[in-house]
Structure formats: structure tokens, C-alpha cells
């Protein structure tokens, strides 16, 4: 019996030894395979960490860099949407801003000088890098510079025409190289249409000017009769062809909320014809806190309370103005249709820490008015006036147009002819 027990004991010992050997063998195979996989770069970082191994020669994937250029004159939400679409085609967006000289030679004089256009483009939240004084045409030399020095993978442009004075495609070389991608143009807005709206605001001309505001408006708006948002009267903002949707607002929104202890800064205004002056005051406002909340006044408020601006203000409607402000990297959230007066309830609801206002605006008489819109924050000692870095208003832009209307008319005629040839028999489909 004892010998029988001893026999079974020997069998069990041998079995245990064989299982141990098998485990060692399997473990050795797994370890060997893991080491080999690591060397080949196939093992995830976590697996390598568990094995106590380093990943020799493992490199982080290079981001896809895309390039888009443009004049970005009188920059509007259509430009911003183009940049948003371009950024979605890569990981980093590099934007070339065409010089004043190049624009004048190829299209006519720009309304906005390059210094202001660089501020505007650099402030768009989807832009990672800006190249100043970019050429109007993508030459072979510049294209190689983009590929080799800026590590650009693709050159992006909209599906609208970009033709040189000789009628050739400005992006022909990029297309031939197979490094070109196209995005959809944002329908319902163009710089030409915005110029037409601005000229509606002009009431008077010098005695030597034979052009009337209405004739200039027709010239810049392709001869179409103006339409308005108040039943076709001669008052109010001209109707935009752009149809705002909740999706577009979400696309432009940051989608984030302020933290519980965030210092929230509030600034409001019309922000009509969003320009470099707006960008700079928003930059300074954001620097005063953690979260910048911007109130956009309604069209009716701009017309009634700020009637000093003119009967046809605002030039851009509420939704257009809201999108332009939302595209700015300094802005965290907007109130679409903000009230004229900043109430205590509003301050409490949005947990506002400080209300600010710039020193340059269309109407600076608010402090003299009986119903000061900032009376409550002033009383609560939470109002501050901050110096505006640039002396630019919406009226500044309009005056530039009026002062140079003949040059802009020639520019518009040239662009109209190019677009007529390009868009003949062409139908757009909605972008998304």
C-alpha cells in the first residue's frame, strides 16, 4: 500500500514538473514573440510598458498639414467657414495671406490693408499658422517651398474660380502634383454682396460725385434689386441668402462651459462688419479673465437704440454677426440677441465677474444717456472701460468703399466676368 502511494506521488511530481516546464516554455515563447514584435514596432505602448521594454525607433505620427491661401478682404463668416472646412482635412492649417501688391495687380485694390487682414486671419480659431505676403498664384517655386519648408501635404481651395489675369488656373500646378483638395463654397455671402449692403448706408455724396448711392449699390450687387428684412421697405438690413441652421452654429461653437471658479468677462455690441478693431478689443477682454462671453445685439436694437449709425444698419444680420464672432479664437460663448441693458439678473444668470467696453465704438454717448445700459455693473463696481488698440469702426470700412468706389467698381466688373464664365451652367449643392 505504501509503495502504491509512493508511485502515485512520483506521478504527481512528474506531472507538476511537466506543467511547470510547459508554462516556462509558453512564457518563453510569448516573451520572445513580444520582444520581436517590439523590435518590429508592432507592440502597443502599454504592452511594452508591462514588459519593461522600450520601443526602439518608435516615432510619433507626423501631423497632416494643409495649406489654404486667400485675400481675406472684408473677412466674413464665409471665409471662416472655408478655413473650418480646410482644417477638417488635416491636423494643422497653415494660411497664406496675399499681399496688397498682389491683390491690386490681380483683382484691384483691397478694402482692408494686409496688416488688418493678418490680424483677422490669425484670430480664426481653426488657423494654426499664418504666412504673410503669400503670392496670388501658386508658382512651382512657392509650391516646393510649401512642401519642403512648411511640410505641407495638401493645398486647399474652394470650388469657386481663382483665375489669373491671363485666364489660367492659379492652382494648376498643385492639381498636377496631386496635392490639391477642394472644399465647398459657403453660399449666401460674398464680399461683393457686402459692398452692396454698405453702399445702401450712404446718404450723401460730395458735390463732385455723380454716382448716387442706389446706382452704386446696383453696380456692386450685380444689378439685383435690394431686398430687406422688414417687408421690402427702404429701412433695415438687407436680407441675406444665407440660411442659419443649428448645425452651423454648433460647427462654429467651442462647445465648452466655464468652470465653477472661472472669471467670466462680458462684452457686448453690434459687431457689424467684424473687423480687426473688434478682434483686438476681444483679445484684450479675454486676457482679463478665464472665459469670454460676448453679447450680440439684435438687428432691431442696433437700428433703434443706435439710430445714430444710420437707417440701414446693421449691414450684417444677427446670425451672420454671431457666426463671425463665434469664429474668433478669443471668444468662448455668445448670447445671440443680447439685451441692450446689462441687468443684475443677467449678471447672476451667467455668473459674470466683469463687464467691459472699448474706448472706440460707433456710439460712445452711452455714458451720457439717462438710461445707461451699464448702470447696474457700474453700481456694482464691476464695469471697466478698456482702451481700444485700433481706431477702426464699421463706418471706417464704409468710408473706404465710398472713397475708392471707382477702383472697387473696376475690381467688381473683373470678378463678375470671371464668375459669369465659371458659373455658367453650374449648379451648387449644399455643403456638409
VEXLOBA-858661 format. One record per residue (C-alpha): y, z, x; residue number from 0. Coordinates in nm, 3 decimals. Layout:
<pts>
PT        Y        Z        X    n
PT        Y        Z        X  NUM
...
</pts>
This chain:
<pts>
PT        Y        Z        X    n
PT    0.000    0.000    0.000    0
PT    0.235    0.089    0.286    1
PT    0.153   -0.234    0.458    2
PT    0.232   -0.420    0.134    3
PT    0.572   -0.252    0.113    4
PT    0.637   -0.338    0.475    5
PT    0.553   -0.703    0.404    6
PT    0.800   -0.721    0.120    7
PT    1.061   -0.551    0.337    8
PT    1.016   -0.816    0.608    9
PT    1.051   -1.090    0.348   10
PT    1.374   -0.941    0.209   11
PT    1.521   -0.903    0.558   12
PT    1.442   -1.264    0.640   13
PT    1.592   -1.377    0.308   14
PT    1.912   -1.183    0.373   15
PT    1.934   -1.330    0.721   16
PT    1.887   -1.680    0.584   17
PT    2.165   -1.627    0.319   18
PT    2.397   -1.494    0.587   19
PT    2.321   -1.790    0.806   20
PT    2.382   -2.026    0.516   21
PT    2.711   -1.857    0.437   22
PT    2.816   -1.881    0.800   23
PT    2.712   -2.246    0.806   24
PT    2.905   -2.328    0.486   25
PT    3.207   -2.131    0.606   26
PT    3.200   -2.314    0.935   27
PT    3.186   -2.650    0.757   28
PT    3.478   -2.556    0.528   29
PT    3.680   -2.424    0.821   30
PT    3.609   -2.731    1.027   31
PT    3.700   -2.962    0.741   32
PT    4.018   -2.765    0.678   33
PT    4.123   -2.786    1.041   34
PT    4.053   -3.159    1.042   35
PT    4.247   -3.203    0.718   36
PT    4.539   -3.006    0.860   37
PT    4.542   -3.226    1.166   38
PT    4.546   -3.532    0.943   39
PT    4.825   -3.378    0.734   40
PT    4.625   -3.356    0.408   41
PT    4.624   -2.978    0.357   42
PT    4.886   -2.823    0.129   43
PT    5.117   -2.569    0.299   44
PT    4.963   -2.278    0.104   45
PT    4.610   -2.364    0.223   46
PT    4.729   -2.389    0.579   47
PT    4.907   -2.055    0.546   48
PT    4.589   -1.888    0.417   49
PT    4.400   -2.031    0.713   50
PT    4.667   -1.905    0.952   51
PT    4.729   -2.259    1.074   52
PT    5.043   -2.460    1.142   53
PT    5.099   -2.812    1.025   54
PT    5.149   -3.018    1.342   55
PT    5.374   -3.317    1.293   56
PT    5.431   -3.249    0.920   57
PT    5.770   -3.385    0.816   58
PT    5.979   -3.333    0.509   59
PT    6.006   -3.647    0.299   60
PT    6.337   -3.825    0.360   61
PT    6.558   -3.837    0.051   62
PT    6.620   -4.175   -0.109   63
PT    6.985   -4.263   -0.053   64
PT    7.159   -4.513   -0.279   65
PT    7.498   -4.676   -0.239   66
PT    7.747   -4.785   -0.501   67
PT    8.098   -4.915   -0.443   68
PT    8.394   -5.000   -0.660   69
PT    8.769   -4.993   -0.706   70
PT    8.754   -4.697   -0.947   71
PT    9.108   -4.776   -1.058   72
PT    9.230   -4.570   -1.355   73
PT    8.896   -4.393   -1.338   74
PT    8.741   -4.314   -1.677   75
PT    8.413   -4.187   -1.821   76
PT    8.261   -4.535   -1.794   77
PT    8.295   -4.516   -1.416   78
PT    8.147   -4.166   -1.422   79
PT    7.852   -4.281   -1.630   80
PT    7.785   -4.562   -1.383   81
PT    7.777   -4.309   -1.099   82
PT    7.545   -4.088   -1.302   83
PT    7.304   -4.377   -1.354   84
PT    7.322   -4.473   -0.986   85
PT    7.246   -4.115   -0.878   86
PT    6.938   -4.113   -1.102   87
PT    6.792   -4.399   -0.896   88
PT    6.780   -4.187   -0.580   89
PT    6.818   -3.839   -0.435   90
PT    7.163   -3.882   -0.278   91
PT    7.451   -4.104   -0.388   92
PT    7.695   -4.249   -0.136   93
PT    8.003   -4.415   -0.290   94
PT    8.230   -4.669   -0.124   95
PT    8.590   -4.677   -0.246   96
PT    8.754   -5.016   -0.193   97
PT    9.088   -5.014   -0.009   98
PT    9.420   -5.104   -0.172   99
PT    9.447   -5.412    0.051  100
PT    9.104   -5.543   -0.050  101
PT    9.172   -5.486   -0.421  102
PT    9.506   -5.666   -0.402  103
PT    9.351   -5.963   -0.221  104
PT    9.060   -5.998   -0.465  105
PT    9.190   -5.876   -0.800  106
PT    9.556   -5.783   -0.783  107
PT    9.744   -5.457   -0.712  108
PT    9.568   -5.133   -0.814  109
PT    9.738   -4.892   -1.054  110
PT    9.611   -4.590   -0.862  111
PT    9.657   -4.572   -0.481  112
PT    9.349   -4.514   -0.266  113
PT    9.442   -4.152   -0.189  114
PT    9.421   -4.063   -0.558  115
PT    9.110   -4.274   -0.613  116
PT    8.931   -4.091   -0.331  117
PT    9.015   -3.758   -0.497  118
PT    8.879   -3.882   -0.828  119
PT    8.552   -4.019   -0.691  120
PT    8.490   -3.718   -0.467  121
PT    8.526   -3.488   -0.768  122
PT    8.249   -3.656   -0.971  123
PT    7.952   -3.420   -0.985  124
PT    7.692   -3.689   -0.909  125
PT    7.856   -3.807   -0.585  126
PT    7.719   -3.670   -0.255  127
PT    7.925   -3.866   -0.002  128
PT    8.228   -4.097   -0.006  129
PT    8.306   -4.389    0.227  130
PT    8.680   -4.467    0.222  131
PT    8.822   -4.819    0.258  132
PT    8.495   -4.994    0.175  133
PT    8.506   -5.375    0.171  134
PT    8.519   -5.556   -0.162  135
PT    8.230   -5.784   -0.063  136
PT    7.900   -5.668    0.088  137
PT    7.904   -5.862    0.416  138
PT    7.600   -5.880    0.640  139
PT    7.771   -5.658    0.899  140
PT    7.859   -5.391    0.643  141
PT    7.517   -5.412    0.479  142
PT    7.346   -5.347    0.815  143
PT    7.584   -5.055    0.870  144
PT    7.481   -4.909    0.535  145
PT    7.110   -4.947    0.616  146
PT    7.123   -4.827    0.978  147
PT    7.409   -4.575    0.997  148
PT    7.416   -4.434    0.644  149
PT    7.038   -4.465    0.586  150
PT    7.093   -4.641    0.254  151
PT    6.778   -4.752    0.075  152
PT    6.930   -4.943   -0.217  153
PT    7.266   -5.090   -0.313  154
PT    7.355   -5.035   -0.681  155
PT    7.589   -5.221   -0.912  156
PT    7.638   -5.265   -1.286  157
PT    7.534   -5.571   -1.482  158
PT    7.894   -5.684   -1.516  159
PT    8.005   -5.966   -1.282  160
PT    8.152   -5.898   -0.940  161
PT    8.266   -6.235   -0.815  162
PT    8.476   -6.317   -0.511  163
PT    8.782   -6.544   -0.543  164
PT    8.563   -6.840   -0.443  165
PT    8.325   -6.765   -0.732  166
PT    8.035   -6.633   -0.522  167
PT    7.844   -6.314   -0.596  168
PT    7.973   -6.017   -0.394  169
PT    7.619   -5.871   -0.385  170
PT    7.426   -6.188   -0.296  171
PT    7.316   -6.059    0.046  172
PT    7.190   -5.728   -0.092  173
PT    6.988   -5.913   -0.357  174
PT    6.845   -6.147   -0.097  175
PT    6.740   -5.850    0.118  176
PT    6.551   -5.700   -0.176  177
PT    6.755   -5.381   -0.157  178
PT    6.957   -5.424   -0.479  179
PT    6.923   -5.236   -0.808  180
PT    7.117   -5.280   -1.128  181
PT    7.237   -5.037   -1.394  182
PT    7.370   -5.089   -1.745  183
PT    7.741   -5.111   -1.803  184
PT    7.887   -4.846   -2.035  185
PT    8.003   -5.028   -2.346  186
PT    8.317   -4.938   -2.536  187
PT    8.557   -4.882   -2.246  188
PT    8.728   -5.083   -1.976  189
PT    9.037   -5.046   -1.762  190
PT    9.187   -5.347   -1.941  191
PT    9.149   -5.181   -2.280  192
PT    9.301   -4.857   -2.148  193
PT    9.603   -5.050   -2.019  194
PT    9.644   -5.196   -2.368  195
PT    9.643   -4.847   -2.516  196
PT    9.903   -4.731   -2.264  197
PT   10.137   -5.014   -2.347  198
PT   10.132   -4.904   -2.710  199
PT   10.311   -4.591   -2.593  200
PT   10.603   -4.786   -2.453  201
PT   10.901   -4.787   -2.687  202
PT   11.188   -4.904   -2.473  203
PT   11.249   -5.163   -2.203  204
PT   11.532   -5.227   -1.969  205
PT   11.777   -5.495   -2.081  206
PT   11.638   -5.742   -1.828  207
PT   11.282   -5.713   -1.958  208
PT   11.196   -5.987   -2.206  209
PT   10.849   -5.854   -2.279  210
PT   10.804   -5.639   -2.587  211
PT   10.551   -5.353   -2.594  212
PT   10.349   -5.528   -2.863  213
PT   10.324   -5.857   -2.671  214
PT   10.224   -5.676   -2.353  215
PT    9.964   -5.482   -2.547  216
PT    9.815   -5.803   -2.683  217
PT    9.804   -5.958   -2.337  218
PT    9.616   -5.666   -2.188  219
PT    9.381   -5.633   -2.484  220
PT    9.258   -5.994   -2.495  221
PT    9.477   -6.074   -2.797  222
PT    9.290   -5.840   -3.033  223
PT    9.493   -5.659   -3.294  224
PT    9.513   -5.287   -3.223  225
PT    9.321   -5.051   -3.446  226
PT    9.388   -4.685   -3.489  227
PT    9.208   -4.367   -3.579  228
PT    9.426   -4.286   -3.878  229
PT    9.362   -4.574   -4.113  230
PT    9.538   -4.852   -3.925  231
PT    9.890   -4.712   -3.915  232
PT   10.115   -4.754   -3.617  233
PT   10.069   -4.389   -3.525  234
PT    9.794   -4.228   -3.327  235
PT    9.523   -4.303   -3.076  236
PT    9.372   -4.647   -3.074  237
PT    9.010   -4.648   -3.187  238
PT    8.759   -4.664   -2.904  239
PT    8.448   -4.880   -2.929  240
PT    8.255   -4.601   -2.757  241
PT    8.025   -4.406   -2.989  242
PT    7.976   -4.049   -2.866  243
PT    7.629   -3.900   -2.904  244
PT    7.485   -3.556   -2.839  245
PT    7.262   -3.712   -2.574  246
PT    7.557   -3.845   -2.376  247
PT    7.725   -3.504   -2.388  248
PT    7.405   -3.342   -2.262  249
PT    7.382   -3.602   -1.983  250
PT    7.730   -3.508   -1.866  251
PT    7.690   -3.132   -1.915  252
PT    7.587   -2.891   -1.640  253
PT    7.353   -2.710   -1.877  254
PT    7.422   -2.367   -1.732  255
PT    7.577   -2.048   -1.863  256
PT    7.786   -1.786   -1.684  257
PT    7.611   -1.476   -1.551  258
PT    7.671   -1.135   -1.712  259
PT    7.921   -1.035   -1.443  260
PT    8.077   -1.379   -1.389  261
PT    8.454   -1.405   -1.363  262
PT    8.536   -1.673   -1.622  263
PT    8.856   -1.874   -1.577  264
PT    9.004   -2.061   -1.872  265
PT    9.244   -2.355   -1.859  266
PT    9.335   -2.586   -2.146  267
PT    9.522   -2.907   -2.207  268
PT    9.505   -3.265   -2.330  269
PT    9.364   -3.404   -2.002  270
PT    9.463   -3.751   -2.119  271
PT    9.400   -4.040   -1.878  272
PT    9.213   -3.799   -1.649  273
PT    9.376   -3.836   -1.307  274
PT    9.397   -3.683   -0.959  275
PT    9.654   -3.426   -1.074  276
PT    9.404   -3.293   -1.327  277
PT    9.129   -3.280   -1.065  278
PT    9.338   -3.081   -0.819  279
PT    9.452   -2.819   -1.071  280
PT    9.091   -2.777   -1.188  281
PT    8.982   -2.731   -0.827  282
PT    9.235   -2.451   -0.778  283
PT    9.142   -2.291   -1.111  284
PT    8.770   -2.289   -1.025  285
PT    8.847   -2.118   -0.691  286
PT    8.986   -1.818   -0.883  287
PT    8.651   -1.726   -1.037  288
PT    8.283   -1.800   -1.080  289
PT    8.283   -2.012   -1.396  290
PT    8.549   -2.258   -1.515  291
PT    8.585   -2.309   -1.890  292
PT    8.814   -2.594   -1.995  293
PT    8.964   -2.629   -2.341  294
PT    9.027   -2.986   -2.461  295
PT    9.288   -3.008   -2.737  296
PT    9.221   -3.222   -3.042  297
PT    9.397   -3.555   -3.095  298
PT    9.591   -3.403   -3.383  299
PT    9.708   -3.111   -3.170  300
PT    9.826   -3.343   -2.895  301
PT   10.020   -3.553   -3.148  302
PT   10.175   -3.271   -3.349  303
PT   10.234   -2.979   -3.116  304
PT   10.314   -3.201   -2.819  305
PT   10.505   -3.472   -3.003  306
PT   10.736   -3.498   -2.703  307
PT   10.472   -3.719   -2.546  308
PT   10.509   -3.995   -2.799  309
PT   10.358   -4.109   -3.125  310
PT   10.068   -4.293   -2.967  311
PT    9.933   -4.003   -2.765  312
PT    9.670   -3.922   -2.669  313
PT    9.565   -4.253   -2.519  314
PT    9.202   -4.145   -2.486  315
PT    9.042   -3.976   -2.786  316
PT    8.890   -3.627   -2.785  317
PT    8.535   -3.731   -2.696  318
PT    8.647   -3.967   -2.421  319
PT    8.866   -3.696   -2.268  320
PT    8.586   -3.440   -2.294  321
PT    8.340   -3.662   -2.105  322
PT    8.589   -3.728   -1.826  323
PT    8.646   -3.355   -1.779  324
PT    8.273   -3.276   -1.800  325
PT    8.204   -3.521   -1.517  326
PT    8.425   -3.318   -1.282  327
PT    8.225   -3.104   -1.038  328
PT    8.467   -2.809   -1.072  329
PT    8.410   -2.776   -1.447  330
PT    8.125   -2.567   -1.582  331
PT    8.182   -2.598   -1.956  332
PT    8.431   -2.743   -2.204  333
PT    8.546   -2.647   -2.552  334
PT    8.565   -2.975   -2.744  335
PT    8.863   -2.932   -2.974  336
PT    9.009   -2.610   -2.834  337
PT    9.278   -2.430   -3.038  338
PT    9.641   -2.455   -2.929  339
PT    9.686   -2.078   -2.913  340
PT    9.461   -1.862   -2.697  341
PT    9.367   -1.574   -2.929  342
PT    9.223   -1.233   -2.849  343
PT    8.908   -1.324   -3.042  344
PT    8.866   -1.633   -2.827  345
PT    8.908   -1.429   -2.508  346
PT    8.645   -1.183   -2.628  347
PT    8.402   -1.451   -2.752  348
PT    8.398   -1.639   -2.424  349
PT    8.441   -1.328   -2.206  350
PT    8.744   -1.485   -2.037  351
PT    8.877   -1.299   -1.734  352
PT    9.187   -1.505   -1.658  353
PT    9.387   -1.779   -1.835  354
PT    9.571   -2.021   -1.607  355
PT    9.815   -2.309   -1.639  356
PT    9.957   -2.554   -1.386  357
PT   10.324   -2.599   -1.300  358
PT   10.316   -2.976   -1.363  359
PT   10.248   -3.092   -1.720  360
PT   10.388   -3.322   -1.989  361
PT   10.534   -3.030   -2.181  362
PT   10.647   -2.728   -1.981  363
PT   10.854   -2.579   -2.265  364
PT   10.570   -2.364   -2.397  365
PT   10.720   -2.050   -2.237  366
PT   11.045   -2.106   -2.429  367
PT   10.882   -2.160   -2.766  368
PT   10.876   -1.889   -3.032  369
PT   10.500   -1.932   -3.072  370
PT   10.397   -1.928   -2.709  371
PT   10.029   -2.034   -2.702  372
PT    9.964   -1.794   -2.414  373
PT   10.141   -1.492   -2.569  374
PT    9.817   -1.293   -2.607  375
PT    9.684   -1.339   -2.250  376
PT   10.036   -1.272   -2.117  377
PT   10.049   -0.947   -2.314  378
PT    9.702   -0.855   -2.183  379
PT    9.822   -0.929   -1.826  380
PT    9.556   -1.191   -1.776  381
PT    9.769   -1.505   -1.752  382
PT    9.864   -1.680   -1.428  383
PT   10.063   -1.992   -1.354  384
PT    9.929   -2.180   -1.052  385
PT   10.114   -2.441   -0.852  386
PT   10.002   -2.799   -0.920  387
PT    9.925   -2.976   -0.589  388
PT   10.020   -3.323   -0.719  389
PT   10.323   -3.430   -0.919  390
PT   10.126   -3.662   -1.149  391
PT   10.111   -3.674   -1.528  392
PT    9.983   -3.921   -1.785  393
PT   10.338   -4.055   -1.814  394
PT   10.330   -4.125   -1.438  395
PT   10.038   -4.363   -1.486  396
PT   10.205   -4.536   -1.781  397
PT   10.526   -4.588   -1.583  398
PT   10.327   -4.753   -1.303  399
PT   10.183   -5.001   -1.552  400
PT   10.519   -5.082   -1.708  401
PT   10.695   -5.120   -1.372  402
PT   10.437   -5.372   -1.250  403
PT   10.327   -5.535   -1.574  404
PT   10.365   -5.890   -1.442  405
PT   10.136   -5.826   -1.145  406
PT    9.885   -5.650   -1.370  407
PT    9.903   -5.937   -1.617  408
PT    9.802   -6.184   -1.345  409
PT    9.522   -5.948   -1.244  410
PT    9.409   -5.922   -1.605  411
PT    9.415   -6.301   -1.654  412
PT    9.197   -6.348   -1.347  413
PT    8.949   -6.083   -1.458  414
PT    8.941   -6.219   -1.813  415
PT    8.849   -6.567   -1.692  416
PT    8.569   -6.433   -1.471  417
PT    8.429   -6.221   -1.752  418
PT    8.459   -6.508   -2.001  419
PT    8.238   -6.726   -1.785  420
PT    7.992   -6.447   -1.715  421
PT    7.956   -6.303   -2.064  422
PT    7.941   -6.635   -2.243  423
PT    7.617   -6.637   -2.442  424
PT    7.531   -6.291   -2.301  425
PT    7.441   -6.003   -2.531  426
PT    7.438   -5.641   -2.421  427
PT    7.173   -5.393   -2.518  428
PT    7.247   -5.022   -2.523  429
PT    7.186   -4.828   -2.202  430
PT    6.942   -4.537   -2.185  431
</pts>
